[in-house]
Amino acid sequence: MQLGTLFVASHVLTSGSVRETARSLSLAASTVSTAVRNLETELALKLTERSSGELTTLLASNDVREKLAPIVRAAEELANWMGTNEPSRLPIKITTMERFLEVADQGSINRAARRLKLGQPQLSLQIATLEKALGHRLFERQANGSALTEQGSRIYAILQAITQEWNDLKASADERYQRTARALRIGSIIPTGSESWVARCLGALVAEWNARRSKNALSLVLMTADDLREALKSGRIDVAILDSVFGLERFQHRELLKTEMVLIAPLQSRERTVAELVEGHAICTPSSRTGLGHATMALSHERTANRRHRNQDITAADSLPVIVDLVANHGYISFLGRVSAMPIADKVRIVELEESIPMSYHVAFNHRKASADASAVIVAAVAEIIAEPVAQENAFA
């Protein structure tokens, strides 16, 4: 990270505008944008976003701007000392400053090189490059080492202030990065509601996980089944609760529960058979890319010759709450696993199918030990949650 980059990025956070900063500092807009991105990368923190083509500074930018203020003042002092009015163009890297300070503290390039685990010629070249950039000799070479010149002593105070402020700011970023790296990301299919087995399972997981005081913080995200599969493959999540492990052969997985498919219909519907319901109602099904949606294909409109509108009123949706709302409030029908349908029996009518279509839910996870631990908690939670409903499922037969 260069000092000039920090100065430019701080100007953007203050003005809230890349273009204004570019005009003020006589820089290309692309250079200014790059400075902001580099700062965000170094701090592992999103500071700005674009909305309708305009740059918007986020809440986190206020704290960063305040902590950059001493660095900006020091950069201006340094530029003034160098006889230039362009602190935005200072090419000095933070690492070079830190190495200069180490040489000054050790009083010897050789000793500093050993502590920094660098070659002495490499460190000597960096100090010479810094002296050239600043336009002053910083060290007097002596028989027993190197001593700061008068200019070197003055620059020491400025660079020490800069590096201390930067390291304090960077320490917060390192802590955020470590928390993110330790976090265990759990992805789940979107539950039908707060009373569903999925929601209760995730609640039980969080409660037990935090009670254990695990060093891995939990991060929960709800996705469609298709997105879950891709997120697990790409590494964006560590654990996935989903209705099919097709295509996830390289991941470990365990079966959570087995159930059967049922039809759900509006409470006020009067049709007695599945064929009559399919013929007389619009259908909303899970996406055919999901395990549940794939099973639903066995009950597609092609099985009913007298279907009124054929595919004009067949809608695919991966959001179970939306499907439930369409059935309960808009006259649609759909298909769910019995274990998902039972908690909403007061909202929809559950109709048995003429033939049994089994389906199962799984938890799939990557190689992390924390992922396996969380999966074991999920399996135990599901077993406890569904124990009573499974024993009572004949009530819906």
For each residue, the residues with C-beta under 8 A, 3 or more apart:
1: 5 6 38 39 42 93 94 166
2: 5 6 90 91 92 93 94
3: 6 7 71 75 78 87 90 91 92 93 94 97 162
4: 7 8 75 87 88 89 90 91 92
5: 1 2 8 9 35 38 39
6: 1 2 3 9 10 35 39 68 71 72 75 166
7: 3 4 10 11 71 72 75 87 88 90
8: 4 5 11 12 21 25 27 31 32 35 36 88
9: 5 6 12 13 35 36 38 39 68
10: 6 7 13 14 65 68 69 71 72
11: 7 8 14 15 21 24 25 88
12: 8 9 15 16 17 18 21 32 35 36 48 55
13: 9 10 16 36 47 48 57 61 64 65 68
14: 10 11 65
15: 11 12 20 21 24
16: 12 13 20 55 56 57
17: 12 20 21 55
18: 12 21 22 29 32 33 36 55
19: 22 23 29
20: 15 16 17 23 24
21: 8 11 12 15 17 18 24 25 27 32
22: 18 19 25 26 27 28 29 31 32
23: 19 20 26
24: 11 15 20 21
25: 8 11 21 22 32 86 88
26: 22 23
27: 8 21 22 31 32 88
28: 22 31 32
29: 18 19 22 32 33
30: 33 34
31: 8 22 27 28 34 35
32: 8 12 18 21 22 25 27 28 29 35 36
33: 18 29 30 36 37
34: 30 31 37 38
35: 5 6 8 9 12 31 32 38 39
36: 8 9 12 13 18 32 33 39 40 47 48
37: 33 34 40 41
38: 1 5 9 34 35 41 42
39: 1 5 6 9 35 36 42 43 47 64
40: 36 37 43 44 45 46 47 48
41: 37 38 44
42: 1 38 39 170 173
43: 39 40 47 64 169 170 172 173 176
44: 40 41 173 174 176 177 180
45: 40 60 64 173 176
46: 40 49 58 60
47: 13 36 39 40 43 57 58 60 61 64
48: 12 13 36 40 55 56 57 58 61
49: 46 55 56 58
50: 53 54 55 56
51: 54 56
52:
53: 50
54: 50 51
55: 12 16 17 18 48 49 50
56: 16 48 49 50 51
57: 13 16 47 48 61 62
58: 46 47 48 49 61
59: 62
60: 45 46 47 63 64
61: 13 47 48 57 58 64 65
62: 57 59 65 66
63: 60 66 67
64: 13 39 43 45 47 60 61 67 68 169
65: 10 13 14 61 62 68 69
66: 62 63 69
67: 63 64 70 165 168 169
68: 6 9 10 13 64 65 71 72 165 169
69: 10 65 66 72 73
70: 67 73 74 161 165
71: 3 6 7 10 68 74 75 162 165 166
72: 6 7 10 68 69 75 76 87
73: 69 70 76 77
74: 70 71 77 78 158 161 162 165
75: 3 4 6 7 71 72 78 79 87 90 162
76: 72 73 79 80 87
77: 73 74 80 81 158
78: 3 74 75 81 82 87 90 155 158 159 162
79: 75 76 82 84 85 86 87 90
80: 76 77 83 84 85
81: 77 78 154 155 158
82: 78 79 134 135
83: 80 135
84: 79 80 87 89
85: 79 80
86: 25 79 89 90
87: 3 4 7 72 75 76 78 79 84 90
88: 4 7 8 11 25 27
89: 4 84 86
90: 2 3 4 7 75 78 79 86 87
91: 2 3 4 133
92: 2 3 4 96 97 130 133 134
93: 1 2 3 96 97
94: 1 2 3 97 98 162 163 166
95: 98 99
96: 92 93 99 100 126 129 130
97: 3 92 93 94 100 101 159 162 163
98: 94 95 101 102 163
99: 95 96 102 103 112 116 118 123 126 127
100: 96 97 103 104 127 130 138 155 156 159
101: 97 98 104 105 156 159 160 163
102: 98 99 105 106 112 115 116
103: 99 100 106 107 108 109 112 123 127 139 146
104: 100 101 107 139 148 152 156
105: 101 102 112
106: 102 103 111 112 115 145
107: 103 104 111 144 145 146 147
108: 103 111 112 144 145 146
109: 103 112 113 120 123 124 127 145 146
110: 113 114 120 145
111: 106 107 108 114 115 145
112: 99 102 103 105 106 108 109 115 116 123
113: 109 110 116 118 119 120 122 123
114: 110 111 117
115: 102 106 111 112
116: 99 102 112 113 123
117: 114
118: 99 113 122 123
119: 113 122 123
120: 109 110 113 123 124
121: 124 125
122: 113 118 119 125 126
123: 99 103 109 112 113 116 118 119 120 126 127
124: 109 120 121 127 128
125: 121 122 128 129
126: 96 99 122 123 129 130
127: 99 100 103 109 123 124 130 131 138 139
128: 124 125 131 132
129: 96 125 126 132 133
130: 92 96 100 126 127 133 134 138
131: 127 128 134 136 137 138 139
132: 128 129 135
133: 91 92 129 130
134: 82 92 130 131 138 151 155
135: 82 83 132
136: 131 149 151 152 155
137: 131 140 149 151 152
138: 100 127 130 131 134 148 149 151 152 155
139: 103 104 127 131 146 147 148 149 152
140: 137 146 147 148 149
141: 146
142: 145 146 147
143:
144: 107 108
145: 106 107 108 109 110 111 142
146: 103 107 108 109 139 140 141 142
147: 107 139 140 142
148: 104 138 139 140 152 153 156
149: 136 137 138 139 140 152 153
150: 153 154
151: 134 136 137 138 154 155
152: 104 136 137 138 139 148 149 155 156
153: 148 149 150 156 157
154: 81 150 151 157 158
155: 78 81 100 134 136 138 151 152 158 159
156: 100 101 104 148 152 153 159 160
157: 153 154 160 161
158: 74 77 78 81 154 155 161 162
159: 78 97 100 101 155 156 162 163
160: 101 156 157 163 164
161: 70 74 157 158 164 165
162: 3 71 74 75 78 94 97 158 159 165 166
163: 94 97 98 101 159 160 166 167
164: 160 161 167 168
165: 67 68 70 71 74 161 162 168 169
166: 1 6 71 94 162 163 169 170
167: 163 164 170 171
168: 67 164 165 171 172
169: 43 64 67 68 165 166 172 173
170: 42 43 166 167 173 174
171: 167 168 174 175
172: 43 168 169 175 176
173: 42 43 44 45 169 170 176 177
174: 44 170 171 177 178
175: 171 172 178 179
176: 43 44 45 172 173 179 180
177: 44 173 174 180 181
178: 174 175 181 182
179: 175 176 182 183 217
180: 44 176 177 183
181: 177 178
182: 178 179 215 216 217
183: 179 180 216 217 218 219
184: 216 217 218 219 238 239 368 370 371 374
185: 219 221 236 237 238 239
186: 202 205 218 219 220 221 237 238 239 240 241 374
187: 221 222 223 228 231 232 236 237 239 240 241
188: 191 198 202 220 221 222 223 228 240 241 242
189: 198 222 223 224 225 228 241 242 243 320
190: 198 222 223 224 318 319 320 321
191: 188 194 196 197 198 199 202 222 320 321
192: 195 196 198 320 321 324 336 340 343 344
193: 196 199 321 324 343 344
194: 191 199
195: 192 199 200 343 344
196: 191 192 193 199 200 320 340 343 344
197: 191 200 201 257 339 340 343 382 385 386 389
198: 188 189 190 191 192 201 202 241 340
199: 191 193 194 195 196 202 203
200: 195 196 197 203 204 381 385
201: 197 198 204 205 241 378 381 382 385
202: 186 188 191 198 199 205 206 220 241
203: 199 200 206 207
204: 200 201 207 208 377 381 384 385
205: 186 201 202 208 209 218 374 377 378 381
206: 202 203 209 210 218 220
207: 203 204 210 211
208: 204 205 211 212 377 381
209: 205 206 212 214 218 374 377
210: 206 207 213 214 218
211: 207 208
212: 208 209
213: 210
214: 209 210 217 370 373
215: 182
216: 182 183 184 370
217: 179 182 183 184 214
218: 183 184 186 205 206 209 210 374
219: 183 184 185 186
220: 186 188 202 206
221: 185 186 187 188 231 237
222: 187 188 189 190 191
223: 187 188 189 190 227 228 231
224: 189 190 227 228 287 290 318 319
225: 189 228 229 242 243 244 286 287 289 290 291 292 293 318
226: 229 230 287 289 290 318
227: 223 224 230 231 318
228: 187 188 189 223 224 225 231 232 237 240 241 242
229: 225 226 232 233 240 242 244 247 248
230: 226 227 233 234
231: 187 221 223 227 228 234 236 237 240
232: 187 228 229 235 236 237 238 239 240 248 251 364 366
233: 229 230 247 248
234: 230 231
235: 232 366
236: 185 187 231 232
237: 185 186 187 221 228 231 232 240
238: 184 185 186 232 365 366 368 370 371 374
239: 184 185 186 187 232 363 364 365 366 371 374 375 378
240: 186 187 188 228 229 231 232 237 363 364 365
241: 186 187 188 189 198 201 202 228 256 361 362 363 378
242: 188 189 225 228 229 245 290 291 361 362 364
243: 189 225 290 291 292 337 359 360 361 362
244: 225 229 290 291 294 362
245: 242 248 249 251 253 362 364
246: 291
247: 229 233
248: 229 232 233 245 251 253 364
249: 245
250:
251: 232 245 248 364 365 366
252: 364 365 366 367 372 375
253: 245 248 362 363 364 365
254: 362 363 375 379
255: 258 360 361 362
256: 241 360 361 362 363 378 379 382
257: 197 339 360 361 382 383 386 390
258: 255 358 359 360
259: 337 338 339 340 358 359 360 361
260: 337 338 353 356 357 358 359
261: 292 295 296 299 335 336 337 338 353 357 358 359
262: 335 336 337 338 341 350 351 352 353 396
263: 274 277 299 333 334 335 350 351 352 353
264: 324 327 333 334 335 336 341 344 348 349 350 351
265: 269 271 277 281 327 333 348 349 351
266: 269 281 327 328 331 332 333 348 349
267: 328 347 348 349
268:
269: 265 266 277 281 331 333 349
270:
271: 265 276 277 280 281
272: 276
273: 276 277 354
274: 263 277 278 299 351 353 354
275: 278 279 303 304
276: 271 272 273 279 280
277: 263 265 269 271 273 274 280 281 333 351
278: 274 275 281 283 299 301 303 304 307 333
279: 275 276 304 306 307 308
280: 271 276 277 308
281: 265 266 269 271 277 278 331 332 333
282: 309 313 314 315 326 330 331 332 333
283: 278 301 313 314 315 332 333 334
284: 314 315 316 317 322 323 326 327 332 333 334
285: 288 293 296 314 315 316 317 323 334 335
286: 225 290 292 293 296 316 317 318 320 323 334 335
287: 224 225 226 290 293 316 317 318
288: 285 293 294 296 297 316
289: 225 226 293 294
290: 224 225 226 242 243 244 286 287 293 294 318
291: 225 242 243 244 246 294 295 359 360
292: 225 243 261 286 295 296 335 336 337 359
293: 225 285 286 287 288 289 290 296 297 316 318
294: 244 288 289 290 291 297
295: 261 291 292 298 335 357 359
296: 261 285 286 288 292 293 299 300 335
297: 288 293 294 300
298: 295 303 357
299: 261 263 274 278 296 303 335 353 357
300: 296 297 303 314
301: 278 283 304 307 310 311 314
302:
303: 275 278 298 299 300
304: 275 278 279 301 307
305:
306: 279
307: 278 279 301 304 310
308: 279 280 313
309: 282 312 313
310: 301 307 314
311: 301 314
312: 309
313: 282 283 308 309
314: 282 283 284 285 300 301 310 311
315: 282 283 284 285 326 332
316: 284 285 286 287 288 293
317: 284 285 286 287 322 323 326
318: 190 224 225 226 227 286 287 290 293
319: 190 224 322 323
320: 189 190 191 192 196 286 323 324 336 340
321: 190 191 192 193 324 325
322: 284 317 319 325 326
323: 284 285 286 317 319 320 326 327 332 334 336
324: 192 193 264 320 321 327 328 334 344 347 348
325: 321 322 328 329 330
326: 282 284 315 317 322 323 329 330 332 334
327: 264 265 266 284 323 324 330 332 333 334 347 348
328: 266 267 324 325 344 347 348
329: 325 326
330: 282 325 326 327
331: 266 269 281 282
332: 266 281 282 283 284 315 323 326 327
333: 263 264 265 266 269 277 278 281 282 283 284 327
334: 263 264 283 284 285 286 323 324 326 327
335: 261 262 263 264 285 286 292 295 296 299
336: 192 261 262 264 292 320 323 340 341
337: 243 259 260 261 262 292 340 341 359 361
338: 259 260 261 262 341 342 350 393 396
339: 197 257 259 342 361 386 389 390
340: 192 196 197 198 259 320 336 337 343 344
341: 262 264 336 337 338 344 345 348 350 396
342: 338 339 345 350 389 393 396
343: 192 193 195 196 197 340 389
344: 192 193 195 196 264 324 328 340 341 347 348
345: 341 342 348 350 396
346:
347: 267 324 327 328 344
348: 264 265 266 267 324 327 328 341 344 345
349: 264 265 266 267 269
350: 262 263 264 338 341 342 345 396
351: 262 263 264 265 274 277
352: 262 263 396 397
353: 260 261 262 263 274 299 356 357
354: 273 274
355:
356: 260 353
357: 260 261 295 298 299 353
358: 258 259 260 261
359: 243 258 259 260 261 291 292 295 337
360: 243 255 256 257 258 259 291
361: 241 242 243 255 256 257 259 337 339 382
362: 241 242 243 244 245 253 254 255 256
363: 239 240 241 253 254 256 375 378 379
364: 232 239 240 242 245 248 251 252 253
365: 238 239 240 251 252 253 368 371 372 374 375
366: 232 235 238 239 251 252 371
367: 252 371
368: 184 238 365 371 372
369: 372 373
370: 184 214 216 238 373 374
371: 184 238 239 365 366 367 368 374 375
372: 252 365 368 369 375 376
373: 214 369 370 376 377
374: 184 186 205 209 218 238 239 365 370 371 377 378
375: 239 252 254 363 365 371 372 378 379
376: 372 373 379 380
377: 204 205 208 209 373 374 380 381
378: 201 205 239 241 256 363 374 375 381 382
379: 254 256 363 375 376 382 383
380: 376 377 383 384
381: 200 201 204 205 208 377 378 384 385
382: 197 201 256 257 361 378 379 385 386
383: 257 379 380 386 387
384: 204 380 381 387
385: 197 200 201 204 381 382 389
386: 197 257 339 382 383 389 390
387: 383 384 390 391
388: 391 392
389: 197 339 342 343 385 386 392 393
390: 257 339 386 387 393
391: 387 388
392: 388 389 395
393: 338 342 389 390 396 397
394: 397
395: 392
396: 262 338 341 342 345 350 352 393
397: 352 393 394
